[in-house]
Each structure stands twice: as C-alpha cells, then as structure tokens.
Amino acid sequence: MRRSLKNLVCMLILGISVLASAEAYSQDAGTSMAKSTLPKDSHLAIIGDSITEQKMYSKYMETYLLACAGRKDISVFQFGWGGETAGGFAGRLENDLSPFKPTAATLCYGMNDGGYRPFNDSVGSSYEKAMRSVLEKLKAVGVSQIVAGSPGAVDTKYFQKPPAVFGDKSSADGYNDSLRHLRDIGEKLAGELKTSFADVHTPLVEAMAKAKKAKGDEYDVCGRDGVHPGANGHLIMAYAFLKALGCDGNIAEITVDMKGDATASEGHKVLSSSNGKVEIESMKYPFCFDADPDKSGSNRSILPYIPFNQDLNRFTLKVKNLSSAKAKVTWGEETKEFTKEQLESGINLAAEFSKTPFDENFSKIIQAVGAKQNFETQMIKGVITQFRSLNEYSKDDAELKGAFDTLKDKLSKIQAKKDADLKALIAPVKYSITIVPSA
C-alpha cells in the first residue's frame, strides 16, 4: 500500500513538471498614490466558493493591486472551491493554506450556506458558527489582516425556484433577503473579532436595480444561472473588496502648466514638456476595461452604476494657465474637449477616455494573472487538498512524508515562478498628452 502511494506521488511530481513545461511552450507560440492597508510583502489569499473559483473578481483584484496600486511586493493566491460553504473551508484551511502561508485574506461565503431557501435561525446559527471558526483559524495560522466578505446576490430575473419555496416573494427577492441576513451576521462577526468587513451584497443589489432599469430586465448582473455573475458583477465584487483593503484610488495626478513645466505624482515620470504637450513614462496603470458598453459579459457595461472610476481609478489630469475657455485633450488615439474649469479642477482620464495607452500591456498582465490563478486551482484542488486523506500513511513513514514535502515544494516553486513572470510584464508605458486651446 505504501509503495503504491509513493509511486503515485512520484508520478504526480513528474506530471506537474510536464504540465508546467507544456504551459511554458504554449505561452512562447509626488503625491502618495494608490495606498492600501496591506503591509509590505503581504501574501493575500482570496478565498470563497464557486463564485471565487470563477477567477474573475480575484483576477481583477490581483491585477489592480499589482499594476494599478503598484504593489509588486504583494503576492496573491486564489483559493476558490465550487460548491463550498464556510464550514467546508474551515475543514481544509490549515492544510490548504500551508504552501502559501498567507498574511492577509479575503473571504466570500454565504451563497451556499444559505441553502437556497428562506432564512431561519438554524441557517443563521450554522453560518455564524462556521464563519467564526474560519476567522479564528485564520488568525491562529498567522493571518493578521482579514476581510470578512458578505455573500453576493442573486439575479432578480434569472434566479428561479419553485413558487412554494419563498411563499409570496419571488425567488430572487426571497433569497436576496436570506443573503442580507447572512451579510448582517458577517458584519457582526467582523466587528466582534476585529477584522475588516466587505459588504458585497448591497452594491450588487443596488447596481443591479439601476442597470436593469436602464438596460432592461434581460441584462443580467448576477449571471444567467441567477448565481454566478459575469464580468460586470465581478467588477462590483472586486470594488467591494479593494475598498475594504484600503485602496484609495489615487493612481496618477499629472499637472500641466501651459506657461511652465509639467509635474507627475509617484510612479510617473515627466520626460518632456513643451507648448501643452507632455511626454510621460508610467509604472502605475489605470484599470482598463473591456470594450463593450452594453453587454453583461463586459465589465465596462456596469460602470455607469458603480463608482469604480471615482473611488478606485483616478488617473487625473490638471491644466493650469489655460488661455482659452476650452481645450482639446488628446490621450492615445482619442481626443475630447473640456472646459477650462473642468481642466483646472482635474479630469479623470481613465473615466473620460474609452481607450488608453495602457490597454495592450494591461491585457497581457490580466491574462497572465488568470493563467497563474488557474494553476493555483489545479494545485490546491488536484493535489494539496488530497494530502489530508493521505496524512495518516505518512505519520510513521519519513520517506513518504519527504515525498509529500517535495511535491508541495515543487508546486510552490512553479506558482512562485508564474508570480514572478507576470510581475515582469508590468513594464513602464510611454505616452503623450496634448492640450490644444480652443475657442
């Protein structure tokens, strides 16, 4: 029995090495800005159920922290698991977190904990007990900064259950009421155990109502299955967690004096400035969105209904000493006109322009983040979690335990290499901004 287990471990190590090689082959064919409360060199674990395992809000969060906030010192690991409850994670917490050793974590449970039925005391007490266990265990393994996230929401059109389940309420209204109760429990626990709290539920519900009023009921925010959001809903979730992590959204502040020099905040360098044209090199990126302004599969489509750009994505241009009432501003491929007052107060280039000079680089970075997070799911679900069921065989077998440790180390090195490779993609971007006075 032990010999066969050892052979299995060796085969897994070989298989993972081949997998990594195959992936590498396929990839070959001034002002203090963007603060967050994450300490230097934090290891952030993003934890949750199948909505987390979709690897969308987690991908947005990691890309934002690295490329927009400029926190390349931070490492992120995705721990989503489809169908899981808070209690399920409590059972695998110590084992599965051990290769990454997080110092910070975000949690998003409750969708499955609510049982897809009306809220009652039993549901509430079970969720509270499980979440309390998770929070206490995270602290016990050294996670010092925790964001207890609420569950999300279900789509008001597409979430359907038999009419009898929620009585006089529609399925969506009934279950969103249940999720609201779980949100309240999470907020109470966060206060009691002194962790941060992210209300994911409320912004999803509020943005969904606004978006459906404007775009029609067919526009899904929490997914066509009623539960799993598309890119639009995941941007709302990322917004909630990034705010809870203390991100302040000040990515850039560029000031152009039409009668003098230009200046730029930390992470940005003025290369030249003359006659209203400034050349800049930036290491901090604005968050760049998908192209489609209408479809739910595009994160851009939800922007009118959440303050993402206002709160988290301020790439600000200010113009001083403009001699005319208006001016045309060219950034990248687009030109737009603004009033003198607007330019003196500051315009948010990231919100005003649909295309940016950062789009190509940003796309490469977010794809690399996605590939890394895909590997992390394979690593945890395919191998690390299975150690729990085999631990009894290695208690008295040093050779077998050594094989397990070797495998864990090998996987961690592959993950670290992917992390380093994606960070290397965050290269400085050179671009120009031109201000031309108009009547």
C-alpha positions as CSV (number, residue, x, y, z in Angstrom):
1,M,0.0,0.0,0.0
2,R,2.7,2.5,1.0
3,R,4.9,1.6,-2.1
4,S,1.9,2.3,-4.4
5,L,1.3,5.7,-2.6
6,K,5.0,6.6,-3.1
7,N,4.8,5.7,-6.7
8,L,1.7,7.9,-7.1
9,V,3.4,10.9,-5.5
10,C,6.4,10.4,-7.9
11,M,4.0,10.3,-10.8
12,L,2.3,13.5,-9.7
13,I,5.6,15.3,-9.4
14,L,6.6,14.2,-12.9
15,G,3.1,15.1,-14.3
16,I,3.2,18.5,-12.8
17,S,6.7,19.2,-14.3
18,V,5.3,18.2,-17.7
19,L,2.3,20.4,-17.2
20,A,4.5,23.4,-16.4
21,S,6.6,22.7,-19.4
22,A,3.6,22.5,-21.7
23,E,2.2,25.7,-20.4
24,A,5.5,27.5,-20.9
25,Y,5.7,26.2,-24.5
26,S,2.1,27.4,-25.3
27,Q,3.0,30.9,-23.9
28,D,6.1,31.1,-26.1
29,A,4.0,30.2,-29.6
30,G,4.9,63.4,-5.8
31,T,1.5,62.6,-4.1
32,S,1.4,59.3,-2.2
33,M,-0.6,57.2,-4.7
34,A,-2.9,54.3,-4.6
35,K,-2.5,53.4,-0.9
36,S,-3.8,50.2,0.6
37,T,-3.6,48.9,4.2
38,L,-1.8,45.8,3.1
39,P,1.7,45.8,4.8
40,K,4.8,45.4,2.6
41,D,5.4,41.9,1.2
42,S,1.9,40.7,2.1
43,H,0.7,37.3,1.0
44,L,-3.0,37.7,0.2
45,A,-5.3,34.7,0.0
46,I,-8.6,35.2,-1.9
47,I,-11.0,32.6,-0.5
48,G,-14.5,31.6,-1.4
49,D,-16.9,29.3,-3.2
50,S,-17.6,28.7,-6.9
51,I,-18.1,32.4,-7.5
52,T,-14.5,32.9,-6.3
53,E,-13.4,29.9,-8.3
54,Q,-14.7,31.7,-11.5
55,K,-11.4,33.6,-11.0
56,M,-12.9,36.9,-12.2
57,Y,-13.1,39.3,-9.2
58,S,-10.0,37.7,-7.9
59,K,-8.2,38.4,-11.2
60,Y,-9.4,42.0,-11.1
61,M,-8.2,42.4,-7.5
62,E,-4.7,41.0,-8.2
63,T,-4.3,42.9,-11.4
64,Y,-5.4,46.1,-9.6
65,L,-3.1,45.7,-6.7
66,L,0.0,44.9,-8.8
67,A,-0.4,47.2,-11.8
68,C,-2.7,50.0,-10.6
69,A,-1.7,50.4,-7.0
70,G,1.9,49.5,-7.9
71,R,2.2,46.9,-5.2
72,K,4.5,44.4,-6.8
73,D,5.7,43.5,-3.3
74,I,2.3,41.7,-2.8
75,S,1.8,38.1,-3.7
76,V,-1.8,36.8,-4.3
77,F,-3.1,33.2,-4.3
78,Q,-6.6,32.2,-5.3
79,F,-8.4,29.6,-3.1
80,G,-11.9,29.3,-4.6
81,W,-13.7,26.0,-4.5
82,G,-17.0,25.3,-6.2
83,G,-20.0,24.3,-4.0
84,E,-18.2,25.1,-0.8
85,T,-19.6,26.6,2.4
86,A,-17.7,28.4,5.2
87,G,-17.7,25.2,7.2
88,G,-16.2,23.3,4.3
89,F,-13.3,25.7,4.1
90,A,-12.8,25.5,7.9
91,G,-12.1,21.8,7.4
92,R,-9.4,22.3,4.8
93,L,-7.9,25.7,6.0
94,E,-4.7,24.6,7.7
95,N,-3.8,22.0,5.1
96,D,-4.5,24.1,2.0
97,L,-3.1,27.4,3.1
98,S,0.2,25.8,4.3
99,P,2.1,26.1,1.0
100,F,1.3,29.8,0.6
101,K,1.4,30.9,4.2
102,P,-0.8,34.0,3.8
103,T,-0.6,37.0,6.0
104,A,-3.9,38.5,4.6
105,A,-7.1,37.0,3.4
106,T,-10.5,37.9,1.9
107,L,-13.5,35.6,2.4
108,C,-16.7,35.3,0.3
109,Y,-19.1,32.7,1.7
110,G,-22.8,32.5,2.2
111,M,-24.3,31.8,-1.2
112,N,-24.3,28.0,-0.5
113,D,-24.5,28.4,3.3
114,G,-28.0,30.0,2.9
115,G,-29.3,26.7,1.4
116,Y,-31.2,28.5,-1.4
117,R,-34.2,28.7,0.9
118,P,-35.8,31.3,3.3
119,F,-33.6,32.4,6.2
120,N,-34.3,30.9,9.6
121,D,-32.5,30.8,12.9
122,S,-30.9,27.4,12.1
123,V,-29.4,28.7,8.9
124,G,-28.1,31.8,10.6
125,S,-26.6,30.0,13.6
126,S,-24.8,27.4,11.3
127,Y,-23.4,30.2,9.2
128,E,-22.2,32.2,12.2
129,K,-20.6,29.1,13.8
130,A,-18.8,28.3,10.6
131,M,-17.6,31.8,9.8
132,R,-16.4,32.3,13.4
133,S,-14.4,29.1,13.1
134,V,-12.8,30.3,9.8
135,L,-11.9,33.7,11.3
136,E,-10.4,32.2,14.4
137,K,-8.4,29.6,12.5
138,L,-7.1,32.2,10.1
139,K,-5.8,34.2,13.0
140,A,-4.3,31.0,14.5
141,V,-2.2,30.3,11.4
142,G,-0.8,33.8,11.3
143,V,-3.2,35.7,9.0
144,S,-3.1,39.2,10.5
145,Q,-5.3,41.1,8.1
146,I,-8.7,39.6,7.2
147,V,-11.6,41.0,5.2
148,A,-14.8,39.1,6.0
149,G,-16.8,39.5,2.9
150,S,-20.6,39.1,2.8
151,P,-22.2,36.8,0.3
152,G,-23.2,38.4,-3.0
153,A,-26.7,38.4,-4.5
154,V,-28.8,36.5,-7.0
155,D,-30.2,37.9,-10.2
156,T,-33.7,39.4,-9.9
157,K,-34.7,37.9,-13.3
158,Y,-32.7,34.7,-13.7
159,F,-32.7,33.2,-10.2
160,Q,-35.7,30.8,-10.1
161,K,-37.0,28.3,-7.6
162,P,-40.4,26.6,-7.3
163,P,-43.0,29.2,-6.2
164,A,-43.7,27.4,-2.9
165,V,-40.1,27.8,-1.7
166,F,-40.4,31.5,-0.9
167,G,-44.1,31.9,-0.4
168,D,-45.4,35.3,-1.5
169,K,-42.0,36.6,-2.5
170,S,-40.3,36.0,-5.8
171,S,-37.4,33.6,-5.8
172,A,-34.8,36.3,-6.1
173,D,-36.4,38.7,-3.5
174,G,-36.8,35.8,-1.1
175,Y,-33.2,34.6,-1.4
176,N,-31.7,38.0,-1.5
177,D,-33.5,38.6,1.8
178,S,-31.8,35.5,3.1
179,L,-28.4,36.6,1.9
180,R,-29.0,40.0,3.5
181,H,-29.4,38.3,6.9
182,L,-26.1,36.4,6.3
183,R,-24.5,39.7,5.4
184,D,-25.6,41.1,8.8
185,I,-24.2,38.1,10.6
186,G,-20.8,38.6,8.8
187,E,-20.7,42.3,9.7
188,K,-21.4,41.5,13.3
189,L,-18.7,38.8,13.5
190,A,-16.2,41.2,11.8
191,G,-16.9,43.8,14.5
192,E,-16.7,41.3,17.3
193,L,-13.4,39.7,16.1
194,K,-11.9,43.0,14.9
195,T,-11.5,42.2,11.2
196,S,-12.4,44.3,8.2
197,F,-15.7,43.8,6.5
198,A,-16.7,44.0,2.8
199,D,-20.4,44.3,2.0
200,V,-20.5,42.6,-1.4
201,H,-24.3,42.1,-1.2
202,T,-25.6,45.7,-1.1
203,P,-23.6,47.1,-4.1
204,L,-24.6,44.2,-6.2
205,V,-28.3,44.6,-5.4
206,E,-28.2,48.4,-5.9
207,A,-26.2,48.4,-9.1
208,M,-28.4,45.6,-10.5
209,A,-31.6,47.6,-9.9
210,K,-30.1,50.7,-11.6
211,A,-28.7,48.7,-14.5
212,K,-31.9,46.7,-15.2
213,K,-33.9,50.0,-15.1
214,A,-31.6,51.5,-17.7
215,K,-30.8,48.5,-19.9
216,G,-33.8,46.2,-19.4
217,D,-34.5,43.2,-17.2
218,E,-32.7,40.9,-19.6
219,Y,-29.4,42.5,-18.6
220,D,-28.0,40.1,-16.0
221,V,-25.8,41.2,-13.2
222,C,-25.6,38.0,-11.2
223,G,-25.5,35.6,-14.1
224,R,-27.8,33.9,-16.4
225,D,-28.0,31.0,-14.0
226,G,-29.0,33.6,-11.4
227,V,-26.0,33.0,-9.1
228,H,-22.7,33.3,-10.9
229,P,-22.0,36.8,-12.2
230,G,-20.4,37.8,-15.5
231,A,-17.7,40.3,-15.8
232,N,-20.0,43.1,-14.8
233,G,-21.0,41.6,-11.4
234,H,-17.4,40.5,-10.7
235,L,-16.2,44.1,-11.1
236,I,-18.7,45.1,-8.4
237,M,-17.3,42.4,-6.1
238,A,-13.7,43.5,-6.8
239,Y,-14.7,47.0,-6.0
240,A,-16.1,46.0,-2.6
241,F,-13.0,44.0,-1.6
242,L,-10.5,46.6,-2.9
243,K,-12.2,49.3,-0.9
244,A,-12.2,47.0,2.2
245,L,-8.4,46.5,1.7
246,G,-7.9,50.3,2.0
247,C,-7.2,51.1,-1.7
248,D,-7.7,54.9,-2.1
249,G,-7.8,55.0,-5.9
250,N,-5.2,57.8,-6.4
251,I,-3.3,56.2,-9.3
252,A,-1.9,59.3,-11.0
253,E,-2.0,63.1,-10.8
254,I,-0.5,64.9,-13.8
255,T,-0.4,68.7,-13.8
256,V,0.4,70.6,-17.0
257,D,1.2,74.3,-16.7
258,M,0.6,75.9,-20.1
259,K,3.1,78.6,-19.1
260,G,5.6,76.4,-17.4
261,D,6.6,72.8,-16.6
262,A,4.6,69.6,-16.1
263,T,4.7,67.5,-12.9
264,A,3.6,64.0,-12.1
265,S,3.0,62.0,-8.9
266,E,4.8,59.0,-7.7
267,G,5.0,56.2,-10.2
268,H,5.0,58.6,-13.2
269,K,7.9,60.4,-14.8
270,V,7.7,63.5,-17.0
271,L,10.1,63.0,-19.9
272,S,9.5,66.3,-21.6
273,S,7.0,69.2,-21.6
274,S,6.5,72.0,-24.1
275,N,3.6,74.1,-25.5
276,G,0.9,71.9,-24.0
277,K,2.4,68.6,-25.0
278,V,3.8,66.4,-22.2
279,E,5.6,63.0,-22.6
280,I,5.3,60.7,-19.7
281,E,6.5,57.3,-18.6
282,S,4.2,55.5,-16.1
283,M,4.8,52.4,-13.9
284,K,1.3,52.6,-12.4
285,Y,-1.6,51.8,-14.8
286,P,-5.2,52.8,-14.8
287,F,-7.6,49.9,-14.6
288,C,-8.5,49.1,-18.2
289,F,-11.9,47.8,-19.1
290,D,-13.5,45.6,-21.8
291,A,-14.7,47.4,-25.0
292,D,-18.4,46.7,-25.0
293,P,-20.5,49.3,-23.1
294,D,-23.7,47.3,-23.2
295,K,-23.3,43.5,-22.7
296,S,-23.2,41.9,-19.2
297,G,-20.1,40.0,-20.3
298,S,-18.2,43.2,-20.4
299,N,-17.1,44.9,-17.2
300,R,-17.3,48.3,-18.9
301,S,-21.1,48.0,-19.1
302,I,-21.6,48.3,-15.3
303,L,-19.5,51.4,-14.9
304,P,-22.4,53.9,-15.0
305,Y,-24.0,52.2,-12.0
306,I,-21.0,51.9,-9.6
307,P,-18.4,54.5,-8.5
308,F,-15.4,52.3,-9.6
309,N,-13.6,55.1,-11.5
310,Q,-14.5,57.7,-8.9
311,D,-13.3,55.7,-5.9
312,L,-10.6,53.4,-7.3
313,N,-9.4,54.5,-10.7
314,R,-8.5,58.2,-10.6
315,F,-5.9,58.9,-13.3
316,T,-6.1,62.7,-13.1
317,L,-5.0,65.4,-15.5
318,K,-5.0,69.1,-14.3
319,V,-4.2,72.0,-16.5
320,K,-3.1,75.4,-15.2
321,N,-2.9,78.8,-17.0
322,L,-5.1,77.8,-20.0
323,S,-5.7,80.9,-22.1
324,S,-9.0,79.8,-23.7
325,A,-12.4,78.8,-22.4
326,K,-12.0,75.3,-23.7
327,A,-9.2,72.9,-24.8
328,K,-9.0,69.7,-26.7
329,V,-7.1,66.9,-24.9
330,T,-5.5,64.0,-26.9
331,W,-4.6,60.9,-25.0
332,G,-3.6,57.9,-27.0
333,E,-5.9,57.6,-30.0
334,E,-8.7,59.7,-28.7
335,T,-9.4,63.5,-28.5
336,K,-12.0,65.1,-26.3
337,E,-12.9,68.7,-25.4
338,F,-13.2,70.1,-21.9
339,T,-13.9,73.4,-20.3
340,K,-11.2,75.5,-18.6
341,E,-13.0,74.9,-15.3
342,Q,-13.0,71.2,-15.8
343,L,-9.3,71.1,-16.6
344,E,-8.4,73.3,-13.7
345,S,-10.3,71.0,-11.3
346,G,-9.0,67.9,-12.9
347,I,-10.4,65.3,-15.3
348,N,-10.2,61.6,-14.8
349,L,-8.6,60.3,-18.0
350,A,-9.5,56.7,-17.1
351,A,-13.2,57.6,-16.9
352,E,-13.3,60.1,-19.8
353,F,-11.4,58.1,-22.5
354,S,-12.6,54.7,-23.7
355,K,-9.1,53.7,-25.0
356,T,-5.9,54.2,-23.2
357,P,-2.2,53.9,-24.0
358,F,-2.1,51.1,-21.4
359,D,-4.6,48.8,-22.9
360,E,-2.3,46.3,-24.6
361,N,0.0,45.9,-21.6
362,F,-2.9,45.7,-19.2
363,S,-4.4,42.9,-21.3
364,K,-1.2,40.8,-21.2
365,I,-0.9,41.3,-17.4
366,I,-4.5,40.3,-16.6
367,Q,-4.2,37.2,-18.9
368,A,-1.0,36.2,-17.0
369,V,-2.8,36.7,-13.7
370,G,-5.6,34.4,-15.0
371,A,-3.2,31.7,-16.0
372,K,-1.5,31.8,-12.6
373,Q,-4.8,31.6,-10.8
374,N,-5.8,28.7,-13.0
375,F,-2.7,26.8,-11.9
376,E,-3.4,27.6,-8.3
377,T,-6.8,26.0,-8.6
378,Q,-5.2,22.9,-10.1
379,M,-2.5,22.9,-7.4
380,I,-4.9,23.1,-4.5
381,K,-7.8,21.0,-5.7
382,G,-5.8,18.4,-7.6
383,V,-3.0,17.8,-5.1
384,I,-2.7,19.7,-1.9
385,T,-6.2,19.0,-0.6
386,Q,-5.6,15.3,-1.2
387,F,-2.8,15.3,1.4
388,R,-5.4,15.4,4.1
389,S,-6.7,11.9,3.2
390,L,-3.1,10.5,3.0
391,N,-1.6,12.1,6.1
392,E,-2.2,9.0,8.2
393,Y,0.1,7.0,5.9
394,S,3.0,9.4,6.4
395,K,2.8,9.7,10.1
396,D,5.3,6.9,10.7
397,D,7.0,7.0,7.3
398,A,9.7,9.6,6.9
399,E,10.3,8.7,3.2
400,L,6.7,9.2,2.3
401,K,6.4,12.4,4.3
402,G,9.6,13.6,2.4
403,A,7.9,12.9,-0.9
404,F,4.9,14.9,0.1
405,D,7.1,17.8,1.2
406,T,9.0,17.6,-2.1
407,L,5.8,17.7,-4.1
408,K,4.5,20.7,-2.1
409,D,7.8,22.5,-2.6
410,K,7.8,21.8,-6.3
411,L,4.3,23.1,-6.7
412,S,5.1,26.2,-4.7
413,K,8.1,26.9,-6.9
414,I,6.0,26.7,-10.0
415,Q,3.5,29.1,-8.6
416,A,6.2,31.5,-7.5
417,K,7.7,31.4,-11.0
418,K,4.4,32.3,-12.5
419,D,4.0,35.1,-10.0
420,A,7.5,36.5,-10.9
421,D,6.8,36.2,-14.6
422,L,3.5,38.1,-14.5
423,K,5.1,40.9,-12.4
424,A,7.9,41.2,-15.0
425,L,5.1,42.1,-17.5
426,I,4.4,45.3,-15.6
427,A,6.7,47.4,-17.6
428,P,6.8,51.2,-17.9
429,V,4.4,52.7,-20.5
430,K,5.5,55.8,-22.5
431,Y,2.8,58.1,-23.9
432,S,1.9,61.7,-24.6
433,I,-0.9,64.0,-23.6
434,T,-1.6,67.0,-25.8
435,I,-3.6,70.0,-24.8
436,V,-4.7,72.4,-27.6
437,P,-6.6,75.6,-26.6
438,S,-9.9,76.0,-28.5
439,A,-12.5,78.8,-28.7
